[in-house]
Amino acid sequence: MSDLECVNGARLNGNSSDTVKTPFLIGVAGGTASGKSTVCKRIMEQLGQADMDHTQRQVVTISQDSFYRELSESEKARAERGLFNFDHPSAFNEEAMLRTLEEILQGKKVEISEYDYRRNSVCPEKKITIYPADVVLFEGILVFYFPAIRDLFHMKLFVDTDSDTRLARRVPRDINERGRDLDQVLNAYMNFVKPAFEEFCSPTKKFADVVIPRGADNTVAIDLIVQHIREFLNNRTRSDHSPHLATCGTSALNLANGRGKPSFNDSDPHYRPH
């Protein structure tokens, strides 16, 4: 199969000596606990990389949470009491996000520090190495908020899940995985998370190419998005220009909806995977 291998119908570069091409960079936005990471996982599963092995070259996922800025001592003290707003744009290191994504688009290997939610701090000793990939998914609550970062994405997805479902998911997650108590979770949601979603996250839905109601439960949307990615992977060797949703010809997404921005609802007979 020459210098290309085929994995579950998606073609990818077979070795590290291949000519570096611009990765297909996908932004995945949505409210807290909307199912962004699960949508990314479903996409990776269908592309044959469910283990999320960052050393493979097909597709990788990066979380915006890795780019929380380092807090001052007074901010850490407030965070320990649940009084710091992690959903505000100022909580993120915009410069580091932009620099990292630009390096990824240049085909460079990058290292990203993990974020420790219990310590409310970046862990410089815990780094994830992201190797050059064909497809990169960048997910987070505010990935479309910053214009310079938003303009880097070749495809923009917004996971649209109702607020009751998101809160029901966030409570056990923050208690069991992040060491919060119930009062902290609920107070943070009412004082910071909900207002920040309405002010900063929800308005960015208008920038999305595709809106996905109900997140990973919407298999129609996932199927069509994966089909589009496969078309890109299959066609990338036929063209030298940078990929973009608007120039991908008769893709599954372009065919899915002729009435403007696709919003996939699998109860609608108009939306069916090919």
C-alpha positions in Angstrom: 0.0 0.0 0.0 3.1 2.2 -0.7 3.8 4.7 2.0 0.2 4.8 3.3 -1.7 2.4 5.6 -5.4 2.1 6.0 -7.0 1.9 9.4 -10.8 1.3 9.6 -11.3 3.1 6.3 -9.1 6.1 7.2 -5.7 6.7 5.6 -2.8 8.1 7.5 0.9 8.7 7.0 2.8 5.5 7.7 6.1 6.7 9.1 7.8 9.7 10.6 9.8 10.5 7.5 6.8 11.4 5.5 6.5 15.0 4.3 4.9 17.0 7.0 1.4 18.2 6.1 -0.9 20.6 7.9 -3.0 18.6 10.4 -6.8 18.8 10.2 -7.5 20.9 13.4 -10.9 20.5 14.9 -12.2 22.7 17.7 -14.8 21.1 20.0 -16.6 23.6 22.3 -19.6 23.4 24.7 -20.6 23.9 28.2 -19.1 22.2 31.2 -19.9 18.4 31.3 -21.7 18.7 27.9 -19.9 15.6 26.6 -17.1 17.2 24.6 -14.4 14.7 25.6 -16.9 11.8 25.0 -17.6 13.2 21.5 -13.9 13.3 20.8 -13.6 9.7 22.1 -16.4 8.5 19.8 -14.6 10.1 16.9 -11.4 8.4 17.8 -13.1 5.1 18.3 -14.6 5.2 14.8 -11.2 6.1 13.4 -9.6 3.1 15.1 -7.8 4.9 17.9 -9.9 4.4 21.0 -6.9 4.1 23.3 -6.0 7.7 22.6 -2.3 6.8 22.2 -0.6 10.2 21.6 2.4 8.5 19.9 0.3 7.4 16.9 -0.1 9.7 14.0 -3.8 9.4 13.1 -5.8 11.5 15.5 -5.2 13.0 19.0 -7.2 14.9 21.5 -6.0 17.9 23.6 -7.9 19.5 26.4 -8.1 23.2 26.9 -7.9 22.5 30.7 -4.2 21.9 30.2 -3.8 25.6 29.5 -5.2 27.0 32.7 -2.7 29.7 33.8 -0.7 29.4 37.0 -2.6 30.9 39.9 -1.2 33.3 42.5 -1.1 32.2 46.1 -4.2 34.3 46.9 -6.0 32.9 43.9 -5.1 29.3 45.0 -6.5 30.1 48.4 -9.8 31.3 46.8 -9.9 28.2 44.6 -9.6 25.9 47.5 -12.7 27.5 48.9 -14.5 27.2 45.6 -14.3 31.0 45.1 -12.2 31.2 41.9 -13.9 31.4 38.5 -12.3 28.8 36.3 -14.9 29.4 33.6 -13.8 32.9 32.9 -11.5 33.6 29.9 -8.9 35.2 32.1 -8.4 31.8 33.8 -6.6 30.5 30.7 -3.2 31.1 29.2 -4.2 32.4 25.8 -0.6 32.9 24.6 0.4 29.3 25.5 -2.7 27.9 23.7 -2.0 29.9 20.6 1.7 29.1 20.5 1.0 25.4 21.0 -1.7 25.1 18.3 0.5 27.0 15.8 3.4 24.6 16.5 1.0 21.7 16.0 -0.2 23.1 12.7 3.5 23.3 11.7 3.8 19.6 12.2 6.0 20.0 15.3 6.1 17.7 18.4 4.9 19.5 21.4 4.8 18.9 25.2 1.8 19.8 27.2 1.6 19.8 31.0 -1.3 18.1 32.7 -3.5 20.1 35.1 -4.1 18.8 38.6 -7.7 19.7 39.6 -7.1 18.8 43.2 -4.1 21.1 43.5 -5.5 23.8 41.2 -2.2 23.9 39.5 -0.3 22.9 36.3 2.0 19.9 36.9 5.2 20.6 35.0 6.5 17.2 36.1 3.6 15.5 34.3 3.8 16.2 30.6 2.0 14.7 27.6 4.0 14.6 24.4 1.9 15.2 21.3 3.5 13.9 18.1 2.6 15.1 14.6 -0.9 13.9 13.8 -3.2 13.9 10.8 -6.2 15.1 12.9 -6.1 17.0 16.1 -9.2 17.6 18.3 -8.9 20.5 20.7 -11.8 20.5 23.2 -12.8 22.9 25.9 -15.4 25.4 27.1 -13.9 28.5 25.5 -12.0 27.2 22.5 -14.0 29.5 20.2 -13.8 32.5 22.5 -10.4 33.8 21.6 -10.4 35.1 17.9 -6.8 34.2 17.1 -7.3 30.7 18.3 -10.8 30.3 16.8 -9.4 31.2 13.3 -6.9 28.3 13.4 -9.6 25.6 13.3 -10.5 23.9 10.0 -13.7 22.6 11.5 -15.6 23.9 14.6 -18.1 21.7 16.5 -20.3 22.8 19.4 -21.7 20.2 21.7 -25.1 21.4 22.8 -26.4 19.7 25.9 -29.2 21.0 28.2 -28.1 22.6 31.5 -29.9 20.1 33.8 -28.0 17.2 32.2 -24.7 19.1 32.4 -25.2 19.9 36.1 -26.2 16.2 36.8 -22.9 15.1 35.2 -20.7 17.8 36.8 -21.7 17.1 40.4 -20.5 13.5 40.7 -17.4 14.3 38.5 -16.2 17.1 40.6 -16.9 15.3 43.9 -15.3 11.9 42.8 -12.5 13.0 40.5 -11.6 16.5 41.6 -12.0 16.4 45.4 -14.8 18.9 45.7 -17.6 18.7 48.2 -21.3 19.1 47.2 -21.7 22.7 48.5 -18.6 23.8 46.7 -19.8 22.3 43.4 -23.3 23.8 43.7 -22.0 27.2 44.8 -19.5 27.3 42.0 -22.1 26.3 39.5 -24.5 29.1 40.5 -22.0 31.8 41.0 -19.5 31.1 38.3 -20.2 28.2 35.9 -23.7 29.1 34.9 -23.2 32.9 34.4 -19.9 32.3 32.6 -21.6 29.8 30.2 -24.3 32.3 29.4 -21.8 35.2 28.9 -18.8 33.6 27.3 -19.5 30.0 26.1 -23.0 30.0 24.7 -22.5 33.0 22.4 -19.6 31.2 20.7 -22.1 28.6 19.3 -22.6 31.0 16.4 -19.0 30.3 15.2 -19.6 26.5 15.0 -19.7 24.8 11.6 -21.7 22.0 13.2 -23.9 22.0 16.3 -24.4 18.6 18.0 -27.5 18.3 20.2 -27.2 15.8 23.0 -23.5 15.2 22.4 -22.2 11.7 22.0 -25.7 10.3 22.1 -26.2 11.9 18.7 -24.8 9.1 16.6 -25.9 10.7 13.3 -23.7 13.7 13.9 -20.8 11.6 14.9 -21.1 9.3 11.9 -21.2 12.3 9.5 -18.3 14.1 11.1 -16.2 10.9 11.0 -17.1 10.4 7.4 -15.9 14.0 6.6 -12.6 13.3 8.4 -12.1 10.1 6.5 -12.7 11.9 3.3 -10.0 14.4 4.3 -7.6 11.6 5.2 -8.3 9.8 1.9 -7.9 12.9 -0.2 -5.1 14.7 1.5 -2.4 13.2 -0.8 -4.3 14.5 -3.8 -4.0 18.1 -2.9 -1.3 20.3 -1.5 -3.5 23.1 -0.2 -4.4 23.4 3.4 -7.7 21.7 4.4 -10.8 23.7 5.3 -14.4 22.8 5.7 -15.5 25.3 3.1 -13.2 23.8 0.4 -13.8 20.1 0.9 -16.1 19.6 -2.1 -18.9 17.1 -1.8 -18.2 16.1 1.8 -20.8 14.4 4.1 -21.2 17.7 6.0 -21.7 19.8 3.0 -24.3 17.4 1.7 -26.1 17.0 5.0 -27.8 20.4 5.2 -28.3 22.9 2.4 -30.0 25.4 4.8 -27.0 26.9 6.5 -25.2 25.6 9.6 -25.8 21.9 10.2 -27.5 21.0 13.5 -27.9 17.2 13.6 -30.9 15.7 15.2 -31.3 12.0 14.7 -35.0 12.2 15.2 -35.2 14.2 11.9 -35.5 12.0 8.8 -33.5 14.5 6.8 -30.3 13.5 8.7 -29.1 10.0 8.0 -25.5 8.8 7.7 -24.5 7.6 4.2 
